[in-house]
Structure formats: structure tokens, C-alpha cells
């Protein structure tokens, strides 16, 4: 196994960090590496906001279901899907950007996810660890107000980074033959494989918590998908110019 594959397979979410600053040169290198991620037709439709103001961090932590590590981590970033800069490019070239198409939303969101994943991998390659914070979408209106986020831009998620102060095990992923299909989408054996996977995940949680957590992958998914998922997001996106035509 080469070092890149080994790094990718060792990913864990880190929520506890050493009381140690991350070197500015290292931060710069990580962000430059993130920028090298693939981007749809070279549009680079994302913006990364580094949050240094602790009052803003504290508010975002509160909005994100009181995830205290947003406030405590050495570095916190908000990743935004950004069409505003594309609008500017159109104006520079005396063209009007046609707004509101679903494809634009997808394009910007995918670009943002790719640059963020590059950033996480780059950080881990330099001895850092981190965790994504989707909870800021609990109240995206307030986040936009806090960060002065304009029209045609929306916050997709946050990211905590720093030197790890914990060493959790990697979570077992779904079996390869569940997520990898050949030629056509077939699900004949998926339920059987997922039930087997549930047992593996249950064992992981039991060992990690010394028997205090009885859980499985399908149980977690059922609890999540059996409830409304941030129903405010559609109207919020429309309010930011992502009308999904």
C-alpha cells in the first residue's frame, strides 16, 4: 500500500485538538493544495472563509447544535458555493449571467466539496486532523448575516482543523460490493450485505464505548431519513439566487 492510499484509508473525524497553533506557512500550503482540486469547466465556484473572530465562532458553534469544537479548534473555515465571482467574470466581459439554474447549484456545490476534501487530505498529510460541520446549515440565514455572504453564494459546511488530541479508530465503511456496481444498478444482495455490515458497525460502537452505545449503520440512517431534513433549505437557497430552474 503506497503512502497516499494509506493516508486516505486512515481518515478519522477529529474533534479534540491540542492547544497548539498551526503554522501559517502550513495553512497556506494546505489551501494551495486544496485549490488544485478538480473543478467543473475551470469555474472554481467556491470561497473559503477563515473564521478568526471568536465571537463569530461561538455563534456558529451554537447554531450548529452546540458543537463546542467549532469554538475550541485552532482553525475553523466555512466553505461556500460561490457564483458571485462568476457573475463578476461575466460583467468584466460585458455579459449578463443567467441566474437560478439547478445545474449552477450542483456545479458550485460539487466544486466546494472537492476543494474541501483536498484541504482535509492535505491537512492530514501534514499531521493535522479535522471534522466537517454540516450543522451550520441549521440556520444558514444567520450564518450569512454573520459572515456578510452575498447573493449567489451559500455556506455548504464548515471545517475544524488542528493537531489531534485524540486517536479514534477508523469507522468501517460499507462493503465494496454494495457501493460498486458493474454495468447496471443491481440491489439483489444489498439488504443481506447491509445487515452483515450493521453487525460490524454495532461491534465498532460497542468496543469504542465499552458497551455504552448500541447502534448500527441502518438504524442511524433510518432515524435521520425518517425525519424532515432542514426543510428551510429550499427557500433559503431561492433567497440566495439558487432558484433551481
N, C-alpha and C positions, 0 to 999 in steps of 0.2 A: 504494500500500500504506500503510495507516494505521500509527501507531506501535505499537499493540498487536499487530497481526499481524506486523509486522516483528520485534518482540521475541520472540514465540513461535517464529518461524521461525529465529531466530538462536541457539537454545539449544544449548549445548555442555556436556559434563561437565568441570568444572574440578577438578583435583587438586593444583595448585600455587598457593599463596597468598602474598600479600605479608605481611611481618612487620608487620602493622598491625591494630590493634583496630577492631572495628566499633562504632560509636556506639550507646549503649544506647537512645537515643530512636529510632534507625533500627530496631533489633531489635524494639522494642515495636510500631512501626508495621507492620512486616512480619508479625508474629504476629497483630496485629489484622486485617490484611487476609486472612491465612490463615483466620481464623475465619469470614469471610464466604463461605466455600465452601459449595456445596450440601451438604445433609445429609439423610439419609433420615428423613422424617417428623419433622424437627427434633430428633432424639435427640442429635446431636453426640457420637457414640460414639468419642471419641478423647482421648488425652492426649499432650502433647508434653513430653518431659523434656530440659532443657538440661543438658549434662554439662560442669561446670566442673572437677571433680576430675580432675587429670591422671593420677593412678594408675588411676582407672576407665577413662579414655580409653585409656590404654596397654594395659590388659587387653582392652578391646573391639577395639582395633586388632589385637591378637594373635589374638583369637578369629575376627576377620574376615579370615583368611588374610593376616595381616601387612600390612594396608593402612595404611601409615605416615601417610597424610594424615589419618586419624581422630585421630591424636595431634597432628599439626602444624597443623591448620587453626585459625583464630581462633574459630570457633563449631562446636559439634557437638551435634546433637539426636537423640534417639531418639523415634520416633513409635510410639505404642501404640494398638491397637484396644482399646477400653475399654467393657466392660459393667458394670463395678463401680459407676460413677456412676448407671447406670440402675437397678441394684439398690437403691441408696440412695434414689432417687426413689420407687421402689415402697414402700420402708419408710416414707418420710415420709407416704405416702398409705395406709398400713395394708394394702398389697397385697404378695403374695409373687411375685417374679419367677420365671417358669418358665425354667429354665436348659437349656442344651445343644442348642438347635436350630441347624441349619445356617444357616437364614436370618439368625439373630442374628450368626453369624460373618461371613457375607457383608456384612451391613449395616454392621457395625463396621469391617471391612477396607476397604470402599469409602469410607466416611466418612474413614478415616485417609488413604487415598491422595489423596482430593480436597483435604483440608486441606493435605497436604504439597505437592501440586502448586501450590496457591495460594501457599504460602510460598516455593517456589522461584521462581515468576514474580515475586512481589513483591520478592524479594531481587535478582533480575536487573534489575528496573526501577529499582533503587536503586544499580546499578553493582557489585553483588556477583555471585559465581558459586558453583557448588557441585556436589556429586555425591551420589547416593543410595548407601547402604551396605546392601545386602541380606545381606552376609556375616555380619552379627551373628546371623542365623538358623542359622549353623553350629553354634552351641551356645546355643540360647535359654534353656536351664535356667540356665546360668552368668550370662547377661545378666540374667535375672530375679533371681538371687541378688544380683548386684552392685547392682541398682537397686531392690531391695525391691518388685518388681512382684507384686501380689496376684492372687488367683484372679479369673477373669473378665476378665483383661487379658493381652495378649501383645504383645511387641515385633515390629512388622512390618518396619521398616527404620530405618536411621539417615540423617542428612544432614549433610554437611560444608558450611560456608558461610564466605565471606571475600572479600576483594578479590583478584581474579585476578592471578596472576603468570605467566600463560601465555595464548596466544591461538590455540587449536586451531581447525581448520576444523570446520564442522558436518558430521556424518555424513549421507550420503544416505539417505533413508527409502525404504521400499517404494513402488513405483508406486501411484498413487491407484486405478487400476482393478483392483488386486489386493486392496486393503483395503476398497474401496467397492463394494458390490453393489446392484443395483437390483431390488427386489421379491422376488427369491429368491437363495439362496446358489448361485452357479454358479462352477465352477472350471476350465472347459474350457481357458482360456488362461493359467491361473496358472503352470503349470510353465514355459512359454515366457517369460513376463514375469519370473519369478524367476531364470531363467538369465541373462537380459539384465541384471537387477539385480545378480547376482553379479559380472558383469564390471565394473560401475560401482563396486561396493564394493572389488573387488580393486585397481582403479586408485587408489581413495582411499587404501588402506593402503600401496600401493607408493610413491605420492607422499609420503605423510606420513612414511614410514620410510626413504625413499631406497632402496627396493628390498629392504629387510631383512625385510619381512613379506609373505608370500604367503598371502592369506586371502580368504574370501568369506563372505557372509551365511549361505548354506545350509550351508557347512562348519562354521561356528561353531555353528549351531543343531543340526546332526547330532551334533556332539561333545557338546553339552550334553544333548540329549534322548535320546541313546543310552546315557546313564548314569543311575543312580539319583539322584533329586533330593531331597537331605536327607530320607531315609526316616524319620528320627526325628520329623518334624514332626507326624505324625498323633497319635502317643502324647503328644507334648508338649502339643498343643492340648487333648487329652482331659484331661490332668492339670491344665490351667488352667480347666477348666469348659466348654470348647467341645467337647461330645461328638458333635456333628453328627448329631442325631436327625432 
